[in-house]
Amino acid sequence: MLGKWSLVAAGAAVLASAAGFAMPVVVRVPVVKPHGSTDPVDAGLFSHWQHDEYPCFVCHPAIFPRARKGFTHDEMDEGKFCGACHNGQSAPPASGARASCRSTCHAK
């Protein structure tokens, strides 16, 4: 017979796997203000697959809300959203000369 905590753990595992199937592989970040003429045309992309080394709770809801939300590079430079990790120390920067804009986040 399974104990109470074994049942709770089993239930949590089932919910986590079901949530994983509902999770989109790639999310297009909504544009919140018009891009400038020198900015990439396409909105940014986020790949859950490229970040799969981290469990969901690392980012949700601590850094990102559950609903898709747009944000700006200024906010990332302040350490919000992607900038919480992509600050040039924990991960490659999301902004600036060292960022690979069109080959990663703003890829078609």
Gaussian input, Z-matrix of N, CA and C with variables (Angstrom, degrees):
# hf/3-21g

backbone

0 1
 N
 C     1     B1
 C     2     B2     1     A1
 N     3     B3     2     A2     1     D1
 C     4     B4     3     A3     2     D2
 C     5     B5     4     A4     3     D3
 N     6     B6     5     A5     4     D4
 C     7     B7     6     A6     5     D5
 C     8     B8     7     A7     6     D6
 N     9     B9     8     A8     7     D7
 C    10    B10     9     A9     8     D8
 C    11    B11    10    A10     9     D9
 N    12    B12    11    A11    10    D10
 C    13    B13    12    A12    11    D11
 C    14    B14    13    A13    12    D12
 N    15    B15    14    A14    13    D13
 C    16    B16    15    A15    14    D14
 C    17    B17    16    A16    15    D15
 N    18    B18    17    A17    16    D16
 C    19    B19    18    A18    17    D17
 C    20    B20    19    A19    18    D18
 N    21    B21    20    A20    19    D19
 C    22    B22    21    A21    20    D20
 C    23    B23    22    A22    21    D21
 N    24    B24    23    A23    22    D22
 C    25    B25    24    A24    23    D23
 C    26    B26    25    A25    24    D24
 N    27    B27    26    A26    25    D25
 C    28    B28    27    A27    26    D26
 C    29    B29    28    A28    27    D27
 N    30    B30    29    A29    28    D28
 C    31    B31    30    A30    29    D29
 C    32    B32    31    A31    30    D30
 N    33    B33    32    A32    31    D31
 C    34    B34    33    A33    32    D32
 C    35    B35    34    A34    33    D33
 N    36    B36    35    A35    34    D34
 C    37    B37    36    A36    35    D35
 C    38    B38    37    A37    36    D36
 N    39    B39    38    A38    37    D37
 C    40    B40    39    A39    38    D38
 C    41    B41    40    A40    39    D39
 N    42    B42    41    A41    40    D40
 C    43    B43    42    A42    41    D41
 C    44    B44    43    A43    42    D42
 N    45    B45    44    A44    43    D43
 C    46    B46    45    A45    44    D44
 C    47    B47    46    A46    45    D45
 N    48    B48    47    A47    46    D46
 C    49    B49    48    A48    47    D47
 C    50    B50    49    A49    48    D48
 N    51    B51    50    A50    49    D49
 C    52    B52    51    A51    50    D50
 C    53    B53    52    A52    51    D51
 N    54    B54    53    A53    52    D52
 C    55    B55    54    A54    53    D53
 C    56    B56    55    A55    54    D54
 N    57    B57    56    A56    55    D55
 C    58    B58    57    A57    56    D56
 C    59    B59    58    A58    57    D57
 N    60    B60    59    A59    58    D58
 C    61    B61    60    A60    59    D59
 C    62    B62    61    A61    60    D60
 N    63    B63    62    A62    61    D61
 C    64    B64    63    A63    62    D62
 C    65    B65    64    A64    63    D63
 N    66    B66    65    A65    64    D64
 C    67    B67    66    A66    65    D65
 C    68    B68    67    A67    66    D66
 N    69    B69    68    A68    67    D67
 C    70    B70    69    A69    68    D68
 C    71    B71    70    A70    69    D69
 N    72    B72    71    A71    70    D70
 C    73    B73    72    A72    71    D71
 C    74    B74    73    A73    72    D72
 N    75    B75    74    A74    73    D73
 C    76    B76    75    A75    74    D74
 C    77    B77    76    A76    75    D75
 N    78    B78    77    A77    76    D76
 C    79    B79    78    A78    77    D77
 C    80    B80    79    A79    78    D78
 N    81    B81    80    A80    79    D79
 C    82    B82    81    A81    80    D80
 C    83    B83    82    A82    81    D81
 N    84    B84    83    A83    82    D82
 C    85    B85    84    A84    83    D83
 C    86    B86    85    A85    84    D84
 N    87    B87    86    A86    85    D85
 C    88    B88    87    A87    86    D86
 C    89    B89    88    A88    87    D87
 N    90    B90    89    A89    88    D88
 C    91    B91    90    A90    89    D89
 C    92    B92    91    A91    90    D90
 N    93    B93    92    A92    91    D91
 C    94    B94    93    A93    92    D92
 C    95    B95    94    A94    93    D93
 N    96    B96    95    A95    94    D94
 C    97    B97    96    A96    95    D95
 C    98    B98    97    A97    96    D96
 N    99    B99    98    A98    97    D97
 C   100   B100    99    A99    98    D98
 C   101   B101   100   A100    99    D99
 N   102   B102   101   A101   100   D100
 C   103   B103   102   A102   101   D101
 C   104   B104   103   A103   102   D102
 N   105   B105   104   A104   103   D103
 C   106   B106   105   A105   104   D104
 C   107   B107   106   A106   105   D105
 N   108   B108   107   A107   106   D106
 C   109   B109   108   A108   107   D107
 C   110   B110   109   A109   108   D108
 N   111   B111   110   A110   109   D109
 C   112   B112   111   A111   110   D110
 C   113   B113   112   A112   111   D111
 N   114   B114   113   A113   112   D112
 C   115   B115   114   A114   113   D113
 C   116   B116   115   A115   114   D114
 N   117   B117   116   A116   115   D115
 C   118   B118   117   A117   116   D116
 C   119   B119   118   A118   117   D117
 N   120   B120   119   A119   118   D118
 C   121   B121   120   A120   119   D119
 C   122   B122   121   A121   120   D120
 N   123   B123   122   A122   121   D121
 C   124   B124   123   A123   122   D122
 C   125   B125   124   A124   123   D123
 N   126   B126   125   A125   124   D124
 C   127   B127   126   A126   125   D125
 C   128   B128   127   A127   126   D126
 N   129   B129   128   A128   127   D127
 C   130   B130   129   A129   128   D128
 C   131   B131   130   A130   129   D129
 N   132   B132   131   A131   130   D130
 C   133   B133   132   A132   131   D131
 C   134   B134   133   A133   132   D132
 N   135   B135   134   A134   133   D133
 C   136   B136   135   A135   134   D134
 C   137   B137   136   A136   135   D135
 N   138   B138   137   A137   136   D136
 C   139   B139   138   A138   137   D137
 C   140   B140   139   A139   138   D138
 N   141   B141   140   A140   139   D139
 C   142   B142   141   A141   140   D140
 C   143   B143   142   A142   141   D141
 N   144   B144   143   A143   142   D142
 C   145   B145   144   A144   143   D143
 C   146   B146   145   A145   144   D144
 N   147   B147   146   A146   145   D145
 C   148   B148   147   A147   146   D146
 C   149   B149   148   A148   147   D147
 N   150   B150   149   A149   148   D148
 C   151   B151   150   A150   149   D149
 C   152   B152   151   A151   150   D150
 N   153   B153   152   A152   151   D151
 C   154   B154   153   A153   152   D152
 C   155   B155   154   A154   153   D153
 N   156   B156   155   A155   154   D154
 C   157   B157   156   A156   155   D155
 C   158   B158   157   A157   156   D156
 N   159   B159   158   A158   157   D157
 C   160   B160   159   A159   158   D158
 C   161   B161   160   A160   159   D159
 N   162   B162   161   A161   160   D160
 C   163   B163   162   A162   161   D161
 C   164   B164   163   A163   162   D162
 N   165   B165   164   A164   163   D163
 C   166   B166   165   A165   164   D164
 C   167   B167   166   A166   165   D165
 N   168   B168   167   A167   166   D166
 C   169   B169   168   A168   167   D167
 C   170   B170   169   A169   168   D168
 N   171   B171   170   A170   169   D169
 C   172   B172   171   A171   170   D170
 C   173   B173   172   A172   171   D171
 N   174   B174   173   A173   172   D172
 C   175   B175   174   A174   173   D173
 C   176   B176   175   A175   174   D174
 N   177   B177   176   A176   175   D175
 C   178   B178   177   A177   176   D176
 C   179   B179   178   A178   177   D177
 N   180   B180   179   A179   178   D178
 C   181   B181   180   A180   179   D179
 C   182   B182   181   A181   180   D180
 N   183   B183   182   A182   181   D181
 C   184   B184   183   A183   182   D182
 C   185   B185   184   A184   183   D183
 N   186   B186   185   A185   184   D184
 C   187   B187   186   A186   185   D185
 C   188   B188   187   A187   186   D186
 N   189   B189   188   A188   187   D187
 C   190   B190   189   A189   188   D188
 C   191   B191   190   A190   189   D189
 N   192   B192   191   A191   190   D190
 C   193   B193   192   A192   191   D191
 C   194   B194   193   A193   192   D192
 N   195   B195   194   A194   193   D193
 C   196   B196   195   A195   194   D194
 C   197   B197   196   A196   195   D195
 N   198   B198   197   A197   196   D196
 C   199   B199   198   A198   197   D197
 C   200   B200   199   A199   198   D198
 N   201   B201   200   A200   199   D199
 C   202   B202   201   A201   200   D200
 C   203   B203   202   A202   201   D201
 N   204   B204   203   A203   202   D202
 C   205   B205   204   A204   203   D203
 C   206   B206   205   A205   204   D204
 N   207   B207   206   A206   205   D205
 C   208   B208   207   A207   206   D206
 C   209   B209   208   A208   207   D207
 N   210   B210   209   A209   208   D208
 C   211   B211   210   A210   209   D209
 C   212   B212   211   A211   210   D210
 N   213   B213   212   A212   211   D211
 C   214   B214   213   A213   212   D212
 C   215   B215   214   A214   213   D213
 N   216   B216   215   A215   214   D214
 C   217   B217   216   A216   215   D215
 C   218   B218   217   A217   216   D216
 N   219   B219   218   A218   217   D217
 C   220   B220   219   A219   218   D218
 C   221   B221   220   A220   219   D219
 N   222   B222   221   A221   220   D220
 C   223   B223   222   A222   221   D221
 C   224   B224   223   A223   222   D222
 N   225   B225   224   A224   223   D223
 C   226   B226   225   A225   224   D224
 C   227   B227   226   A226   225   D225
 N   228   B228   227   A227   226   D226
 C   229   B229   228   A228   227   D227
 C   230   B230   229   A229   228   D228
 N   231   B231   230   A230   229   D229
 C   232   B232   231   A231   230   D230
 C   233   B233   232   A232   231   D231
 N   234   B234   233   A233   232   D232
 C   235   B235   234   A234   233   D233
 C   236   B236   235   A235   234   D234
 N   237   B237   236   A236   235   D235
 C   238   B238   237   A237   236   D236
 C   239   B239   238   A238   237   D237
 N   240   B240   239   A239   238   D238
 C   241   B241   240   A240   239   D239
 C   242   B242   241   A241   240   D240
 N   243   B243   242   A242   241   D241
 C   244   B244   243   A243   242   D242
 C   245   B245   244   A244   243   D243
 N   246   B246   245   A245   244   D244
 C   247   B247   246   A246   245   D245
 C   248   B248   247   A247   246   D246
 N   249   B249   248   A248   247   D247
 C   250   B250   249   A249   248   D248
 C   251   B251   250   A250   249   D249
 N   252   B252   251   A251   250   D250
 C   253   B253   252   A252   251   D251
 C   254   B254   253   A253   252   D252
 N   255   B255   254   A254   253   D253
 C   256   B256   255   A255   254   D254
 C   257   B257   256   A256   255   D255
 N   258   B258   257   A257   256   D256
 C   259   B259   258   A258   257   D257
 C   260   B260   259   A259   258   D258
 N   261   B261   260   A260   259   D259
 C   262   B262   261   A261   260   D260
 C   263   B263   262   A262   261   D261
 N   264   B264   263   A263   262   D262
 C   265   B265   264   A264   263   D263
 C   266   B266   265   A265   264   D264
 N   267   B267   266   A266   265   D265
 C   268   B268   267   A267   266   D266
 C   269   B269   268   A268   267   D267
 N   270   B270   269   A269   268   D268
 C   271   B271   270   A270   269   D269
 C   272   B272   271   A271   270   D270
 N   273   B273   272   A272   271   D271
 C   274   B274   273   A273   272   D272
 C   275   B275   274   A274   273   D273
 N   276   B276   275   A275   274   D274
 C   277   B277   276   A276   275   D275
 C   278   B278   277   A277   276   D276
 N   279   B279   278   A278   277   D277
 C   280   B280   279   A279   278   D278
 C   281   B281   280   A280   279   D279
 N   282   B282   281   A281   280   D280
 C   283   B283   282   A282   281   D281
 C   284   B284   283   A283   282   D282
 N   285   B285   284   A284   283   D283
 C   286   B286   285   A285   284   D284
 C   287   B287   286   A286   285   D285
 N   288   B288   287   A287   286   D286
 C   289   B289   288   A288   287   D287
 C   290   B290   289   A289   288   D288
 N   291   B291   290   A290   289   D289
 C   292   B292   291   A291   290   D290
 C   293   B293   292   A292   291   D291
 N   294   B294   293   A293   292   D292
 C   295   B295   294   A294   293   D293
 C   296   B296   295   A295   294   D294
 N   297   B297   296   A296   295   D295
 C   298   B298   297   A297   296   D296
 C   299   B299   298   A298   297   D297
 N   300   B300   299   A299   298   D298
 C   301   B301   300   A300   299   D299
 C   302   B302   301   A301   300   D300
 N   303   B303   302   A302   301   D301
 C   304   B304   303   A303   302   D302
 C   305   B305   304   A304   303   D303
 N   306   B306   305   A305   304   D304
 C   307   B307   306   A306   305   D305
 C   308   B308   307   A307   306   D306
 N   309   B309   308   A308   307   D307
 C   310   B310   309   A309   308   D308
 C   311   B311   310   A310   309   D309
 N   312   B312   311   A311   310   D310
 C   313   B313   312   A312   311   D311
 C   314   B314   313   A313   312   D312
 N   315   B315   314   A314   313   D313
 C   316   B316   315   A315   314   D314
 C   317   B317   316   A316   315   D315
 N   318   B318   317   A317   316   D316
 C   319   B319   318   A318   317   D317
 C   320   B320   319   A319   318   D318
 N   321   B321   320   A320   319   D319
 C   322   B322   321   A321   320   D320
 C   323   B323   322   A322   321   D321

   B1=1.4539
   B2=1.5276
   B3=1.3056
   B4=1.4524
   B5=1.5233
   B6=1.3235
   B7=1.4536
   B8=1.5113
   B9=1.3306
   B10=1.4642
   B11=1.5260
   B12=1.3235
   B13=1.4637
   B14=1.5243
   B15=1.3282
   B16=1.4634
   B17=1.5265
   B18=1.3253
   B19=1.4646
   B20=1.5243
   B21=1.3263
   B22=1.4590
   B23=1.5254
   B24=1.3296
   B25=1.4631
   B26=1.5303
   B27=1.3266
   B28=1.4579
   B29=1.5282
   B30=1.3234
   B31=1.4653
   B32=1.5193
   B33=1.3208
   B34=1.4640
   B35=1.5244
   B36=1.3319
   B37=1.4686
   B38=1.5274
   B39=1.3246
   B40=1.4648
   B41=1.5194
   B42=1.3384
   B43=1.4620
   B44=1.5231
   B45=1.3105
   B46=1.4664
   B47=1.5249
   B48=1.3209
   B49=1.4575
   B50=1.5238
   B51=1.3277
   B52=1.4658
   B53=1.5183
   B54=1.3186
   B55=1.4628
   B56=1.5200
   B57=1.3245
   B58=1.4536
   B59=1.5201
   B60=1.3231
   B61=1.4569
   B62=1.5247
   B63=1.3311
   B64=1.4613
   B65=1.5249
   B66=1.3164
   B67=1.4579
   B68=1.5255
   B69=1.3357
   B70=1.4648
   B71=1.5230
   B72=1.3093
   B73=1.4595
   B74=1.5262
   B75=1.3337
   B76=1.4608
   B77=1.5229
   B78=1.3184
   B79=1.4635
   B80=1.5234
   B81=1.3202
   B82=1.4632
   B83=1.5254
   B84=1.3335
   B85=1.4647
   B86=1.5258
   B87=1.3368
   B88=1.4683
   B89=1.5331
   B90=1.3233
   B91=1.4662
   B92=1.5292
   B93=1.3355
   B94=1.4669
   B95=1.5212
   B96=1.3231
   B97=1.4652
   B98=1.5207
   B99=1.3263
   B100=1.4668
   B101=1.5235
   B102=1.3233
   B103=1.4600
   B104=1.5181
   B105=1.3037
   B106=1.4546
   B107=1.5211
   B108=1.3069
   B109=1.4626
   B110=1.5266
   B111=1.3267
   B112=1.4702
   B113=1.5296
   B114=1.3304
   B115=1.4674
   B116=1.5245
   B117=1.3467
   B118=1.4697
   B119=1.5233
   B120=1.3077
   B121=1.4614
   B122=1.5260
   B123=1.3252
   B124=1.4629
   B125=1.5225
   B126=1.3288
   B127=1.4697
   B128=1.5292
   B129=1.3131
   B130=1.4620
   B131=1.5189
   B132=1.3255
   B133=1.4623
   B134=1.5172
   B135=1.3170
   B136=1.4594
   B137=1.5135
   B138=1.3164
   B139=1.4561
   B140=1.5204
   B141=1.3373
   B142=1.4618
   B143=1.5270
   B144=1.3353
   B145=1.4574
   B146=1.5280
   B147=1.3425
   B148=1.4583
   B149=1.5270
   B150=1.3222
   B151=1.4623
   B152=1.5287
   B153=1.3328
   B154=1.4655
   B155=1.5206
   B156=1.3258
   B157=1.4659
   B158=1.5205
   B159=1.3350
   B160=1.4637
   B161=1.5176
   B162=1.3222
   B163=1.4680
   B164=1.5329
   B165=1.3166
   B166=1.4738
   B167=1.5191
   B168=1.3458
   B169=1.4638
   B170=1.5244
   B171=1.3234
   B172=1.4604
   B173=1.5279
   B174=1.3268
   B175=1.4684
   B176=1.5220
   B177=1.3124
   B178=1.4688
   B179=1.5118
   B180=1.3237
   B181=1.4544
   B182=1.5359
   B183=1.3195
   B184=1.4654
   B185=1.5287
   B186=1.3329
   B187=1.4641
   B188=1.5188
   B189=1.3298
   B190=1.4617
   B191=1.5203
   B192=1.3326
   B193=1.4719
   B194=1.5233
   B195=1.3155
   B196=1.4659
   B197=1.5226
   B198=1.3376
   B199=1.4595
   B200=1.5213
   B201=1.3303
   B202=1.4556
   B203=1.5169
   B204=1.3134
   B205=1.4529
   B206=1.5171
   B207=1.3084
   B208=1.4499
   B209=1.5178
   B210=1.3122
   B211=1.4603
   B212=1.5115
   B213=1.3109
   B214=1.4654
   B215=1.5241
   B216=1.3209
   B217=1.4646
   B218=1.5221
   B219=1.3163
   B220=1.4692
   B221=1.5279
   B222=1.3327
   B223=1.4647
   B224=1.5315
   B225=1.3203
   B226=1.4690
   B227=1.5234
   B228=1.3277
   B229=1.4649
   B230=1.5264
   B231=1.3439
   B232=1.4672
   B233=1.5295
   B234=1.3421
   B235=1.4646
   B236=1.5137
   B237=1.3166
   B238=1.4632
   B239=1.5275
   B240=1.3247
   B241=1.4603
   B242=1.5327
   B243=1.3199
   B244=1.4717
   B245=1.5236
   B246=1.3350
   B247=1.4628
   B248=1.5160
   B249=1.3389
   B250=1.4685
   B251=1.5263
   B252=1.3252
   B253=1.4684
   B254=1.5237
   B255=1.3322
   B256=1.4655
   B257=1.5305
   B258=1.3135
   B259=1.4644
   B260=1.5311
   B261=1.3214
   B262=1.4562
   B263=1.5168
   B264=1.3333
   B265=1.4678
   B266=1.5222
   B267=1.3294
   B268=1.4686
   B269=1.5193
   B270=1.3306
   B271=1.4645
   B272=1.5269
   B273=1.3364
   B274=1.4739
   B275=1.5257
   B276=1.3268
   B277=1.4658
   B278=1.5207
   B279=1.3340
   B280=1.4636
   B281=1.5194
   B282=1.3109
   B283=1.4686
   B284=1.5213
   B285=1.3177
   B286=1.4564
   B287=1.5172
   B288=1.3290
   B289=1.4677
   B290=1.5282
   B291=1.3326
   B292=1.4681
   B293=1.5233
   B294=1.3247
   B295=1.4662
   B296=1.5226
   B297=1.3276
   B298=1.4724
   B299=1.5283
   B300=1.3223
   B301=1.4662
   B302=1.5205
   B303=1.3149
   B304=1.4668
   B305=1.5255
   B306=1.3114
   B307=1.4650
   B308=1.5198
   B309=1.3163
   B310=1.4690
   B311=1.5241
   B312=1.2903
   B313=1.4700
   B314=1.5331
   B315=1.3197
   B316=1.4645
   B317=1.5217
   B318=1.3170
   B319=1.4663
   B320=1.5248
   B321=1.3255
   B322=1.4746
   B323=1.5049
   A1=108.99
   A2=115.87
   A3=120.66
   A4=110.61
   A5=115.13
   A6=120.15
   A7=110.93
   A8=115.24
   A9=121.25
   A10=111.16
   A11=118.01
   A12=120.78
   A13=111.94
   A14=117.56
   A15=120.04
   A16=110.70
   A17=116.05
   A18=119.88
   A19=110.88
   A20=117.10
   A21=120.79
   A22=110.06
   A23=116.97
   A24=121.11
   A25=110.90
   A26=116.77
   A27=120.60
   A28=110.49
   A29=116.93
   A30=120.89
   A31=111.55
   A32=116.68
   A33=120.71
   A34=110.85
   A35=117.02
   A36=120.82
   A37=110.81
   A38=116.89
   A39=120.75
   A40=110.22
   A41=117.76
   A42=121.24
   A43=111.19
   A44=117.66
   A45=120.91
   A46=110.83
   A47=117.38
   A48=119.21
   A49=110.53
   A50=118.34
   A51=121.22
   A52=110.04
   A53=117.41
   A54=120.76
   A55=110.35
   A56=117.09
   A57=121.31
   A58=112.03
   A59=117.03
   A60=120.06
   A61=111.05
   A62=117.86
   A63=121.69
   A64=111.61
   A65=118.09
   A66=122.37
   A67=110.12
   A68=117.68
   A69=118.53
   A70=110.95
   A71=116.90
   A72=121.12
   A73=109.58
   A74=116.36
   A75=121.62
   A76=108.76
   A77=116.17
   A78=122.26
   A79=107.89
   A80=117.12
   A81=121.31
   A82=106.43
   A83=116.57
   A84=121.98
   A85=108.57
   A86=118.11
   A87=119.60
   A88=111.91
   A89=116.14
   A90=122.09
   A91=107.68
   A92=117.09
   A93=120.30
   A94=112.82
   A95=116.67
   A96=120.04
   A97=107.68
   A98=117.18
   A99=119.80
   A100=111.60
   A101=115.37
   A102=120.56
   A103=109.93
   A104=116.91
   A105=121.88
   A106=110.72
   A107=116.94
   A108=121.08
   A109=112.89
   A110=117.72
   A111=120.06
   A112=112.46
   A113=116.84
   A114=121.03
   A115=110.45
   A116=117.88
   A117=120.08
   A118=110.26
   A119=116.45
   A120=121.41
   A121=111.42
   A122=116.66
   A123=120.91
   A124=111.95
   A125=115.17
   A126=120.76
   A127=108.68
   A128=116.05
   A129=120.55
   A130=112.48
   A131=115.40
   A132=122.97
   A133=109.10
   A134=115.99
   A135=120.23
   A136=107.49
   A137=117.28
   A138=122.15
   A139=109.82
   A140=116.77
   A141=120.46
   A142=109.49
   A143=116.88
   A144=121.54
   A145=111.14
   A146=117.81
   A147=119.99
   A148=112.39
   A149=117.26
   A150=121.44
   A151=111.19
   A152=117.73
   A153=120.29
   A154=114.66
   A155=117.65
   A156=118.97
   A157=111.82
   A158=116.31
   A159=121.05
   A160=110.17
   A161=117.94
   A162=119.33
   A163=109.82
   A164=116.87
   A165=122.35
   A166=113.10
   A167=117.39
   A168=120.19
   A169=113.14
   A170=118.68
   A171=120.44
   A172=109.72
   A173=116.21
   A174=120.99
   A175=113.98
   A176=117.02
   A177=120.94
   A178=110.55
   A179=120.68
   A180=128.06
   A181=112.78
   A182=117.99
   A183=120.97
   A184=113.15
   A185=118.37
   A186=121.55
   A187=110.84
   A188=116.79
   A189=121.46
   A190=109.80
   A191=116.55
   A192=119.74
   A193=109.38
   A194=116.15
   A195=119.74
   A196=111.23
   A197=117.42
   A198=120.55
   A199=109.25
   A200=116.25
   A201=119.59
   A202=108.74
   A203=115.85
   A204=120.86
   A205=108.93
   A206=116.18
   A207=119.92
   A208=110.91
   A209=115.78
   A210=121.36
   A211=108.02
   A212=116.30
   A213=120.85
   A214=111.31
   A215=115.58
   A216=120.21
   A217=110.68
   A218=117.64
   A219=119.82
   A220=110.11
   A221=116.99
   A222=120.44
   A223=110.77
   A224=117.03
   A225=119.49
   A226=110.24
   A227=117.09
   A228=120.48
   A229=112.23
   A230=116.64
   A231=122.05
   A232=111.60
   A233=117.23
   A234=121.06
   A235=114.33
   A236=117.36
   A237=120.99
   A238=109.22
   A239=115.78
   A240=123.29
   A241=110.42
   A242=119.34
   A243=122.22
   A244=111.32
   A245=116.09
   A246=121.33
   A247=114.25
   A248=117.50
   A249=119.80
   A250=110.51
   A251=116.83
   A252=121.36
   A253=111.70
   A254=115.99
   A255=120.36
   A256=109.89
   A257=113.63
   A258=121.26
   A259=111.55
   A260=116.63
   A261=120.63
   A262=113.05
   A263=117.52
   A264=121.79
   A265=110.30
   A266=116.94
   A267=120.36
   A268=111.45
   A269=116.35
   A270=123.04
   A271=107.49
   A272=117.33
   A273=119.24
   A274=110.57
   A275=117.64
   A276=120.27
   A277=112.69
   A278=114.95
   A279=121.18
   A280=111.46
   A281=117.67
   A282=122.40
   A283=109.03
   A284=114.76
   A285=119.76
   A286=113.23
   A287=114.30
   A288=121.73
   A289=112.64
   A290=118.55
   A291=120.88
   A292=113.44
   A293=117.56
   A294=120.88
   A295=109.35
   A296=116.37
   A297=120.62
   A298=108.10
   A299=115.18
   A300=123.58
   A301=115.08
   A302=116.76
   A303=120.34
   A304=113.66
   A305=117.49
   A306=117.68
   A307=112.49
   A308=117.93
   A309=119.47
   A310=110.66
   A311=117.63
   A312=121.60
   A313=114.25
   A314=117.37
   A315=119.93
   A316=111.98
   A317=116.78
   A318=121.28
   A319=109.49
   A320=116.08
   A321=119.51
   A322=110.22
   D1=134.90
   D2=179.03
   D3=-78.93
   D4=140.56
   D5=176.31
   D6=-77.53
   D7=170.31
   D8=-178.60
   D9=-56.77
   D10=-46.15
   D11=-176.29
   D12=-71.60
   D13=-29.04
   D14=174.98
   D15=-66.14
   D16=-39.47
   D17=177.53
   D18=-67.07
   D19=-40.25
   D20=178.00
   D21=-62.66
   D22=-44.69
   D23=179.35
   D24=-63.46
   D25=-42.25
   D26=179.09
   D27=-63.73
   D28=-41.91
   D29=177.71
   D30=-63.42
   D31=-42.25
   D32=178.86
   D33=-63.34
   D34=-39.60
   D35=179.14
   D36=-64.45
   D37=-40.67
   D38=178.50
   D39=-64.47
   D40=-45.00
   D41=178.90
   D42=-63.96
   D43=-41.36
   D44=-179.82
   D45=-64.05
   D46=-41.97
   D47=179.98
   D48=-69.03
   D49=-36.52
   D50=177.30
   D51=-66.15
   D52=-40.09
   D53=178.52
   D54=-65.25
   D55=-35.00
   D56=178.89
   D57=-63.23
   D58=-35.69
   D59=178.70
   D60=-71.59
   D61=-29.94
   D62=-178.77
   D63=-82.37
   D64=-14.53
   D65=-176.09
   D66=-74.85
   D67=128.49
   D68=176.54
   D69=-69.92
   D70=144.11
   D71=-179.82
   D72=-68.78
   D73=-43.50
   D74=-179.88
   D75=-127.08
   D76=136.91
   D77=178.33
   D78=-119.45
   D79=129.94
   D80=174.66
   D81=-89.01
   D82=124.34
   D83=-178.27
   D84=-74.96
   D85=125.56
   D86=-179.69
   D87=-61.19
   D88=142.00
   D89=177.98
   D90=-79.02
   D91=129.01
   D92=-178.82
   D93=-105.59
   D94=-15.23
   D95=174.01
   D96=-151.12
   D97=152.85
   D98=-177.85
   D99=-58.91
   D100=143.07
   D101=177.46
   D102=-77.84
   D103=149.10
   D104=175.44
   D105=-75.71
   D106=170.50
   D107=-176.22
   D108=-67.10
   D109=-23.88
   D110=179.59
   D111=-97.82
   D112=-3.29
   D113=-179.77
   D114=-82.49
   D115=157.04
   D116=174.89
   D117=-58.90
   D118=141.65
   D119=-177.81
   D120=-69.88
   D121=-43.71
   D122=-175.23
   D123=-78.17
   D124=144.01
   D125=174.67
   D126=-64.16
   D127=160.51
   D128=-179.69
   D129=-68.90
   D130=154.55
   D131=176.72
   D132=-116.27
   D133=146.06
   D134=171.41
   D135=-122.82
   D136=129.44
   D137=179.67
   D138=-106.76
   D139=114.07
   D140=174.32
   D141=-62.58
   D142=-37.04
   D143=-178.05
   D144=-60.51
   D145=-41.84
   D146=-179.59
   D147=-71.67
   D148=-13.96
   D149=-179.47
   D150=-112.80
   D151=20.90
   D152=-172.73
   D153=-72.35
   D154=-3.52
   D155=176.03
   D156=-74.56
   D157=-12.68
   D158=-179.17
   D159=-106.39
   D160=135.56
   D161=174.69
   D162=-68.04
   D163=152.84
   D164=-175.93
   D165=-51.65
   D166=-41.67
   D167=-173.21
   D168=-67.35
   D169=-14.07
   D170=176.84
   D171=-61.61
   D172=-39.47
   D173=-178.03
   D174=-104.31
   D175=-32.88
   D176=-176.39
   D177=-107.04
   D178=127.33
   D179=-5.02
   D180=-94.92
   D181=13.40
   D182=-175.09
   D183=-60.41
   D184=-45.72
   D185=-176.52
   D186=-106.13
   D187=-39.45
   D188=-177.09
   D189=-118.78
   D190=140.37
   D191=174.56
   D192=-72.09
   D193=168.17
   D194=179.10
   D195=-70.76
   D196=-34.36
   D197=179.21
   D198=-83.78
   D199=148.64
   D200=176.38
   D201=-63.80
   D202=131.53
   D203=-177.06
   D204=-137.82
   D205=137.94
   D206=176.09
   D207=-82.32
   D208=157.30
   D209=177.66
   D210=-154.96
   D211=167.27
   D212=-174.83
   D213=-109.76
   D214=166.61
   D215=175.19
   D216=-65.61
   D217=-31.53
   D218=176.51
   D219=-59.87
   D220=-42.31
   D221=178.47
   D222=-66.20
   D223=-39.06
   D224=177.42
   D225=-64.50
   D226=-39.71
   D227=178.70
   D228=-64.97
   D229=-22.28
   D230=176.25
   D231=-84.91
   D232=1.79
   D233=179.08
   D234=90.14
   D235=14.27
   D236=178.19
   D237=-97.27
   D238=161.17
   D239=176.84
   D240=51.43
   D241=-128.96
   D242=-177.89
   D243=-57.79
   D244=-32.47
   D245=-178.46
   D246=-66.05
   D247=-11.31
   D248=175.99
   D249=-63.47
   D250=-32.67
   D251=177.76
   D252=-112.46
   D253=-40.75
   D254=-176.98
   D255=-83.01
   D256=72.84
   D257=-175.97
   D258=-118.20
   D259=7.26
   D260=-178.63
   D261=87.37
   D262=-5.70
   D263=178.14
   D264=-114.36
   D265=-58.28
   D266=178.72
   D267=-74.52
   D268=-36.61
   D269=-179.37
   D270=-150.38
   D271=164.13
   D272=179.11
   D273=-53.23
   D274=147.92
   D275=-175.86
   D276=-67.46
   D277=150.08
   D278=177.87
   D279=-87.96
   D280=-15.91
   D281=-178.38
   D282=-135.42
   D283=164.55
   D284=173.90
   D285=94.12
   D286=-176.12
   D287=-173.54
   D288=-63.72
   D289=-30.50
   D290=-177.31
   D291=-85.33
   D292=-6.79
   D293=179.70
   D294=-75.51
   D295=143.57
   D296=177.94
   D297=-105.93
   D298=70.69
   D299=-170.77
   D300=-50.11
   D301=-60.53
   D302=-171.15
   D303=-78.90
   D304=-17.91
   D305=-179.61
   D306=-93.60
   D307=-10.03
   D308=179.89
   D309=-123.08
   D310=-85.29
   D311=-172.03
   D312=-69.27
   D313=-39.29
   D314=-176.45
   D315=-101.86
   D316=30.08
   D317=177.14
   D318=-73.44
   D319=153.04
   D320=178.89
   D321=-74.93

